Amino acid sequence: MKIAMIGTGYVGLVSGVCFSDFGHDVICVDKDPKKIAQLEKGIAPIYEPGLEDLMAKNVAAGRLSFTLDLAKAVDGADAVFIAVGTPTRRGDGHADLTFVMAAAEEIASALTGYAVVVTKSTVPVGTNRQVKNVIEKANPALEFDVASNPEFLREGAAIDDFMRPDRVVVGVESDRAAEVMNDIYRPLYLREFPIMSTDLESAEMIKYAANAFLATKITFINEIAALCERVGADVKMVSKGMGLDGRIGSKFLHAGPGYGGSCFPKDTQALARMGQDHSSPMQLTETVIKVNDEVKRRMVDKVVDICGGSVNGKVIAVLGVTFKPNTDDMRDSPSLTIVPSLVGNGAKVRVVDPQGKREGEALLPGVSWLEDAYEAAQDADAVVLMTEWNEFRALDLERMAKRMTSPVMADLRNIYNPKDAERAGFTAYVSIGREGYGI
């Protein structure tokens, strides 16, 4: 199969590379000359473990290429995937479909024969029908179908998620389109991964419903964590006890500083807005959004409290600023709330993150970037563990405490045991939903 992938952001690039590894001929298109030049040199514009190696393998095999020329990419394509950004529109919470509709118009002008135009971007219900109308209006004689094929990729594990998915969802309206999509995903059929065929609207809704539910689980356990701190319970034990119930499951029940990233904040906002527009308010999702914002702000209070009620003039080492480990993505990361608040209250913040500097330098002005956690802890008044990178999971706590002016820790990912921190010489320790000491 010949596939054109419009957009080389996170979803487009990972999907395009993985489709080429299935054996398809894939051309990835982008309007950014710098990005295409990078890709042609074998450099991915995003950090995702294993992505550059898989790119190199399929470029060498002649199955994967990159171009600025959309018309060249879609010429003779069996399927054209739209994988452009759908950011939250300022002011009203809607998903901004500007790039999706612009891509649809360009595809309509460039296609010369039948193809399935597949929306891979996360889009509100009804968008695929809008895409169909745009293409029909731009090129009335064109023979084509539309399909909805939402992605369910976790940043940091995207390749494995694509190759071994929990499910693939495909929304189609014709047997011909279904056949094309079946051929594209045939390697997964052969390995018996579940592939679900639906109507367009259900496929679009599945993505939003899934992300809103996972965001709800995260937010729920963060609220439980706050109550645990008041009543003396341990949220890690509570999470484990809940997760052993097969009806609930353990995933996404880890207390922390709030969800962030490219999907949950944007998709919950869009779902809430859809509900408002269709007179069916998503009251639970709206509350999840509100509570998640409050969780992030509550983390600032934790750090201030452990610093004696003020961070003014204090040196604070922040370990991790990306929204999760194994990615360089800073979108809606809790750090974008917490770190500016600390800086604004007079703290001198040092940041260590294996991949966060590329985006973080522009997003977090007024901080110092260091390469090593122990260097950041030298003469520091507090250390704040914000992202659970592997590099921060097995720190020598005694070595770190000895370097600090005031050995106190705010562990916002519950990585360490309070007793271990105390034995290592930390005079105060707080985490999420567990009893601390020294405050």
N, C-alpha and C positions, 0 to 999 in steps of 0.2 A: 504494500500500500504506500501511496505517496501522501505525506502529511505536511501541511503548512501550519506553523505555530506562530500566531501573531502576538508578540509580546515576549520579552525575555526577562521578565521579573521572576520572582520566586516560583510561582506556579508554572509559568510558561517554559522556563528553562529546565526545571526538573522534569516536567512532563515530556518536553521535546526530547531530552537526552534519554529518558527511560523508554519512550516509544522507539527511538532508534535502536536501543539495545534489544527490543523485541524483534528487530529485523526489518523495520519499516524505514523508508527513505524520508528523512525529516529535514525541512528547511525552517530555521527559526528566524523570524523577522523582527526588527526593531527600528525605530526612527532615530535613535541616539547613535551617531557615528562612533563616539568614544566607546560605547558599550560593545558595538559590533567589532570594533578593532581589538578590544580586549579579548572577546570570545574567539576571534580568529587566531589569536596568539595562545589560546588554551587557558586563558585566565577567566575564571567565573567572577561576575560582579557581585556575587553574594557568597557568604561562607556557608557551605553545607558539606558535612563529612562525606568524602568519596565522590563528590560531584565532578571535580576536575579530572580525576582518573577515568571516570566513566565517559566524560566528554572526549578525552583524548583517544580512548579505545574506539569509539564509534566514528569520530572524524577520520581516524586512520583507516577504518574499514570502508570509508566512503558513504556511510549512511547518514551522516550528520553534517550540516553546513549552516552558515549564518549569512544574512544579507540585509541590506537596507531596502531592497527592491521588492515590495509586496507583490507586484504583478508577476515578477519572475517566480516567486515562491508559490503562488496559487495556480500558476499555469499547469494544468494537467493533474491537479491535486484531487485525490479521492475525498479528503476531508480537510477542512480549514478550521482550526481551533482559534477561538478568540480568548486570549489569556492576558488581557490588559487590566490595569488597575481600576478598582471601583471604590475609591476612598469615600469616607463619610463627607457629605456635602456640608459646608459650613452653614450654621444657622438653623438648619431644620432636621438634621439627622438622617436624611435620605442618602442612599447609596448614589454616588455621582456616576451616571452612565454615559458621560460625554465621550470617553475613550471607546466604550463599547460600540456606540452608535456610529462614531467616526470610522471605526474599523469595519463595521458592516457596510457602510457606503463605499469604502475603498474596495472591499471584497467584491461587491456587486459590480463595480466597474472593471475589475480585473478578471473575474471568472469568465471562461469561454465555453465551459461544458458543465455537466452535472457534477455537483459536489454536495457533501453534507457540511453545513456551517454549524460548528459545534461551540456552544458557549461553555468555556471552562472557568471563566471568572465567576465569582460569587455575585449573583444578581437577584433583585427582588422578583417575586412571582409576577409573571406577565411579560418579563423582559424578552424572552425568546420569541414571543409573538410580535413584540415591537421590532426585534431584529428582522424577523420575516417580512414585516411591512416595509421597513426601510429598504431592504434588498429588492423587494418587488417593485417599489416605487422607482428606485434608481435604475433597475434593469428588468422591465416587465417581461421580456422574452426569455429570461434566464430560467433554466430548469435546475431546481435545487431543493433541498430539505434543510430544516433546522433541527438541532438536537441539543439537549441540556445534559451536560456531563460534569457535575460539580466535583471539586477535588476535596480530599480528606487527608491532606498531608500535614504531618507534624514537623515543624521546623526542627532540624537536628536529627530527624529520623525519616526524612522525606523519601529517600530512595527505597528504603526497606518498606515503607508504607505503600509506595507505588507498585513495587514488585510482589509484595505479599499483603494485599489489602484486606481489611475486614469485609469490605464490599465495594463493588463498583456500581454506581447508579447512572442509568442512561434513560433520559426522557426522549421519546421519539413519537412521530405521528404516522409514519409509513413503514411498510415492510422493507422497502428499498433502503431507507435510512438505517433501519435496524440491522440489515445485512451488512452494511458498511461498518457500523459500530461493532458488530460481532467479529468481523474480520480483524479490526484493529486490536480488539482485546482477546483474540483467539489464544495467545499464549497463556492467559489467565484462565480461560475456559478449560484448557487442557490440564492445568494444574488444579482445577476444581475449586477455584476461589469464587465466592458468590457474586454473581452479576445480576443486578435487578433492573428490569425494564419497566418503565412507568410512562405516564403522560408527562408533558412538559411542566405543568404547574406543580405536580407532586415532586418531581426531581428538584425543582427550584426550592420548594419548601423544605425538603429533607435536609438540605445543607444548613439552613437557618435554624431549623428545629434542633438539629444535633448540636450545633455550637452553642445555642442558647441553653440547652440542657446541661452541657458540660460546664459552662460558665456558672450555671446555677449551683452545681455540685461544689465547685470551688468556693463560691461565695457563701454557701450554706456552712461549709466546714470552717470558714473564717469567722463567721458569726458564732458558731459553737466554740471556737477557740477563745473568743473574747469572753464568753460566759465561763469557760473552763478556768480562765485566769482569776475570775471573781470567786469561784466556788472551790478552787483547789483541785480540780480534776486535771488530767493529762490528756491533751487533745490527740497525741499520738496513739494512746491506748484506746481512746474513743473512736478514732478513725479505723483502727484495726478491728475493733469489735463490730463496727458498722459494716466494714468491707467484707467481713466473713459471711455476711448475709448475701446469698446468691442473687437476691432481688435488687441489691444495692451495688455490690462490687466495690473493690478497693481503689480503682483508678479515679483520679481527680478528687481525691479526698485528702490532700496534703495541705495543711494550713500554711499560709505564707503571706506576703505583702500585697496580695491582690493579683488578679489576672491582667495580662497585657498582650502585646503581640499584634500580628497582622489580621487576625480573624475575630477573636471574641469581642473586643471592644466595638469594632466596626459592624459586625453582624448582629450583635444584640441591639445596637442603636437602630440599625435598619429594620429589624424585626419589630421593634417597638413602634417605629414610624409607620410601618405597613399596617399594624393593628389600628393605629389612630386614623389612618387614611380610610380604612375600611370599616370604621365604627365597631371594631372588635378589639378593645384595648388589651394589650399584653401586659397586664398588671404585674405579674410575677417577674417578667423580664425587665420591666421598668424599675422594679424594686432592686433587682440584681445589679443593675447599672448604678443605682444610687448607693447601695451598700458597698460595692466594690470601690467606688470613689472614696467613701468614708474609711475603708480599710487602709488605703494608701496613706491618707492623712493621719490615721492613728499610728502608723509606723514612725512618723516624724516625732510624735509625742513620746514614743518608746525611747528613741535615741536621745531626745532632750532630757528625759527623766534620768536615764542612766549616766548622763553627763552632769548630774547635780542640779538640773533645772534650767541650765543655760548652755548653749554651745558657742556663745560669743567668745572668739579668740581661741577656741579649742581646735586641736588638730585631729581630724577624723579620717581614718583609713576605711574606704568603702571597697569591699571585695565583690566585684561583679555588678554590671549595670545593664547588660542586655536582659530582655524580658525572661529568657530561659537560657540554659547552657547549650552549647553546640550550635549557636547561631550568632550572627553579628547584628541581628534585628533589634532596633531600639524602639520600634513603634509601640506607643502607649505603655512602655515599660514602667513599673512602679518607681524606678530610679528617677524618672522625669518629674515625678512629684516630690520625692523624698530629698534628692540631692539639691535641687534649687532652693528648697525650704531651708536646708541646713546652711547653704551658702548665704542665703538672704538673712539668716539670723546670726551671721558673723563667723561661721565655722570656716576653717581652712581645710578643704576636702582634698584628699589624695585618692585617686581611683586606680584600681588594678582590674583589668578585664582582658582575657586572652584575645577577644575579637571585637570588643566594643568601641575601641578608639576611632575606627574609621568613620562611624556615624556619630559617635558620642562627642567628639571634639566640638562639633558645631552645636550640638543640642545641650551640652552641659558647660557653658562658659564659666570661667572663674575657678576651675578645678585643676589640679596637677595630675598628670598621667604618669604612672610608674609601671615597671614591668614585673615587679616582685612583691609578694605580699609581706615579706619580712622587712623589706626596704620601706614599704608604706607604713608599717607599724613602728618604725624607729621614732622614738620620742613622741608617739601619738597619744592622745588622751582617750581615744576609743576606737574600736574596730567594729564595723558594721558589715555583716555577711549578708549580701543581698541576692546573689545568683549562685546556684549550687554547681558551679563548674567543678570538674573532677580535681582540678588543682587546689581547690579550697576544701575538699572533703577529708583530707588527711594531713592537715597542718600540724606542725609541732607546736602545740599550744604553749608549752613551757618556754620554748625559744621565743615565741611571739610576745608573751607576757613580759619577759625580761627586757625586751627592747622598748617597751612602752613607758611613757611617763606616768600614765594612769591606766593600768591594765583592766579595762572593762570591755565587754563584748555585747553587742546586740545581734543575736543570731536569728535572722528573719526567715530562715529556711529550716530551722530545727535540725541542723546537721549534727551538732555536738551534744553530749550529755552534760548537764549542768555540773554534776559531780566531778567529771573529768576536767572541766574548765576551772573549777575551784581548786582541784589538786595541782593544776598547772600554774597557779598563781594569779588567776584573774580574781580581782576583788569584787567584781559585780558582773552578773550575767543575766540577760533576758532573752527569751525566745517567744514563740507564738503559742499561746494556749497551754503553757506549762509554767510551773512555779520557778521563779528566778531567785536570786539572792543578792544581798549587798546593796539594795536600792533604798 
